[in-house]
């Protein structure tokens, strides 16, 4: 089974999923746009229609799509659909790219639960969009938190992502 999720910089969406039993792979890439096989440089221009995203392959006998959503929503600001933290623009906007009607229903239901729980000051503003495509990013972007752990940590702190997550969910490390 696959889940395709955008939540700002794709570097920050790999590590949270990487240790869960049942998650088989987490690939950084680009999803939702109209340009075939885009490069990082093209996507950063905000003219391709793509968002930085991850595609998670998982064993639904070990981890559910609903569990994937719970992890996902603890990694970014779901109320901001114009980018994430200091990364602005379409390529950093969040989204859930659903692969079937079941995923669509689960995503909408979970967003309703978050809004009803009033975890965030604003309403969740993360769109649920039909999956169109996914193109893996360049190798240098794959599992970036392992390749450049110090830069990754500075980015998490400097962008404001780490503080936001801790404020709303506590220390998740």
C-alpha positions, 0 to 999 in steps of 0.5 A: 500500500502507498501513501503520498503526503506533502508537508513542506520540506520533504527532508522533514517527512522521512525521519518521522516514518522511518522507524515504524514497523510496517513502513517499508520505504519513504521516498522523497519526491514531487507530486501533483504537478504537470511537469514530467520528471521535474528536477528540484530546481524546477519545482522550486520555481513554483511553476510545475504544480508539484509539491515536495512530498514523500511516498510511503510504502507500507504493510497495512497488516502492520500499520494502517493508513490512519496511523500514517495520518496520525504520524503525518499530522505531527510533522508540520503545521496543517493550518498553513496551506501556503507553505511551511515555516520559512519555506513559502510557496506552492512547492512547500504547501501541504496535501494528502494525495489519496490513492483511493476512496478509502484513503480520501474518507480516512483523511477527511475524517481525521481532519474533522477529528483534529478540528473538533479537538481544537489542537490548533488555533486555526482550522486544519487547512490541508487539502485532500487531493486525488493522486496524479503522480509522484516522481522521486527526487534526486538521490542527494535528497533521499534520507537526508537526515542520515546524510547530513544530520547536523544540517538537518537538525539546524534546519528543523530548529531554524525553520521553526518546525521543531518548536511548532511540533513541540508546542502542539505535540510535545517532544516527539524525538 
